[in-house]
Amino acid sequence: MRFKTRFWVGLFLFVCYLPYSHGMADVYFKISPALCQVEQSGQVCHTQVRFEWLLPAAASGLLCLYQEQQQLHCGLEAQGELMLKFKLSESTQFYLWLEEQPIASQGIELVSKTPARYRNRLHSDWSLF
């Protein structure tokens, strides 16, 4: 279910990005860390994220930072960095928007040290019949 939702959101953002991408090829947007590790699947990851960005000199307008569809900060300068704390329960994407158009994105992947437990099989792996 999450894959389908992320697929459609990603496709939507890609299609929205296409008409505006002609002048924004030089956008620099980086977040760190890119991974957030928890002991077991389902746990919450507490992390501090550093955002860095640099837009070309020709870029002008209202610059905003989003987490998925939630606005985090608006009125950012064309160049800067920002530190924010997060509690993540799943992998997430961050976006830079300029004048209501997404211009760059980066994600944090939530990974667990121990794999999720799978349900035991109800029958053996082999059979004579």
Secondary structure as a PSIPRED ss2 file (coil, helix, strand):
# PSIPRED VFORMAT (PSIPRED V4.0)

   1 M C   1.000  0.000  0.000
   2 R H   0.000  1.000  0.000
   3 F H   0.000  1.000  0.000
   4 K H   0.000  1.000  0.000
   5 T H   0.000  1.000  0.000
   6 R H   0.000  1.000  0.000
   7 F H   0.000  1.000  0.000
   8 W H   0.000  1.000  0.000
   9 V H   0.000  1.000  0.000
  10 G H   0.000  1.000  0.000
  11 L H   0.000  1.000  0.000
  12 F H   0.000  1.000  0.000
  13 L H   0.000  1.000  0.000
  14 F H   0.000  1.000  0.000
  15 V H   0.000  1.000  0.000
  16 C H   0.000  1.000  0.000
  17 Y H   0.000  1.000  0.000
  18 L H   0.000  1.000  0.000
  19 P H   0.000  1.000  0.000
  20 Y H   0.000  1.000  0.000
  21 S H   0.000  1.000  0.000
  22 H H   0.000  1.000  0.000
  23 G H   0.000  1.000  0.000
  24 M C   1.000  0.000  0.000
  25 A C   1.000  0.000  0.000
  26 D C   1.000  0.000  0.000
  27 V C   1.000  0.000  0.000
  28 Y E   0.000  0.000  1.000
  29 F E   0.000  0.000  1.000
  30 K E   0.000  0.000  1.000
  31 I E   0.000  0.000  1.000
  32 S E   0.000  0.000  1.000
  33 P C   1.000  0.000  0.000
  34 A C   1.000  0.000  0.000
  35 L E   0.000  0.000  1.000
  36 C E   0.000  0.000  1.000
  37 Q E   0.000  0.000  1.000
  38 V E   0.000  0.000  1.000
  39 E E   0.000  0.000  1.000
  40 Q E   0.000  0.000  1.000
  41 S C   1.000  0.000  0.000
  42 G C   1.000  0.000  0.000
  43 Q C   1.000  0.000  0.000
  44 V C   1.000  0.000  0.000
  45 C E   0.000  0.000  1.000
  46 H E   0.000  0.000  1.000
  47 T E   0.000  0.000  1.000
  48 Q E   0.000  0.000  1.000
  49 V E   0.000  0.000  1.000
  50 R E   0.000  0.000  1.000
  51 F E   0.000  0.000  1.000
  52 E E   0.000  0.000  1.000
  53 W E   0.000  0.000  1.000
  54 L E   0.000  0.000  1.000
  55 L C   1.000  0.000  0.000
  56 P C   1.000  0.000  0.000
  57 A C   1.000  0.000  0.000
  58 A C   1.000  0.000  0.000
  59 A C   1.000  0.000  0.000
  60 S C   1.000  0.000  0.000
  61 G C   1.000  0.000  0.000
  62 L C   1.000  0.000  0.000
  63 L E   0.000  0.000  1.000
  64 C E   0.000  0.000  1.000
  65 L E   0.000  0.000  1.000
  66 Y E   0.000  0.000  1.000
  67 Q E   0.000  0.000  1.000
  68 E C   1.000  0.000  0.000
  69 Q C   1.000  0.000  0.000
  70 Q E   0.000  0.000  1.000
  71 Q E   0.000  0.000  1.000
  72 L E   0.000  0.000  1.000
  73 H E   0.000  0.000  1.000
  74 C E   0.000  0.000  1.000
  75 G C   1.000  0.000  0.000
  76 L C   1.000  0.000  0.000
  77 E C   1.000  0.000  0.000
  78 A C   1.000  0.000  0.000
  79 Q E   0.000  0.000  1.000
  80 G E   0.000  0.000  1.000
  81 E E   0.000  0.000  1.000
  82 L E   0.000  0.000  1.000
  83 M E   0.000  0.000  1.000
  84 L E   0.000  0.000  1.000
  85 K E   0.000  0.000  1.000
  86 F E   0.000  0.000  1.000
  87 K E   0.000  0.000  1.000
  88 L E   0.000  0.000  1.000
  89 S C   1.000  0.000  0.000
  90 E C   1.000  0.000  0.000
  91 S C   1.000  0.000  0.000
  92 T E   0.000  0.000  1.000
  93 Q E   0.000  0.000  1.000
  94 F E   0.000  0.000  1.000
  95 Y E   0.000  0.000  1.000
  96 L E   0.000  0.000  1.000
  97 W E   0.000  0.000  1.000
  98 L E   0.000  0.000  1.000
  99 E C   1.000  0.000  0.000
 100 E C   1.000  0.000  0.000
 101 Q E   0.000  0.000  1.000
 102 P E   0.000  0.000  1.000
 103 I E   0.000  0.000  1.000
 104 A E   0.000  0.000  1.000
 105 S E   0.000  0.000  1.000
 106 Q E   0.000  0.000  1.000
 107 G E   0.000  0.000  1.000
 108 I E   0.000  0.000  1.000
 109 E E   0.000  0.000  1.000
 110 L E   0.000  0.000  1.000
 111 V E   0.000  0.000  1.000
 112 S E   0.000  0.000  1.000
 113 K E   0.000  0.000  1.000
 114 T E   0.000  0.000  1.000
 115 P C   1.000  0.000  0.000
 116 A C   1.000  0.000  0.000
 117 R C   1.000  0.000  0.000
 118 Y C   1.000  0.000  0.000
 119 R C   1.000  0.000  0.000
 120 N C   1.000  0.000  0.000
 121 R C   1.000  0.000  0.000
 122 L C   1.000  0.000  0.000
 123 H C   1.000  0.000  0.000
 124 S C   1.000  0.000  0.000
 125 D C   1.000  0.000  0.000
 126 W C   1.000  0.000  0.000
 127 S C   1.000  0.000  0.000
 128 L C   1.000  0.000  0.000
 129 F C   1.000  0.000  0.000
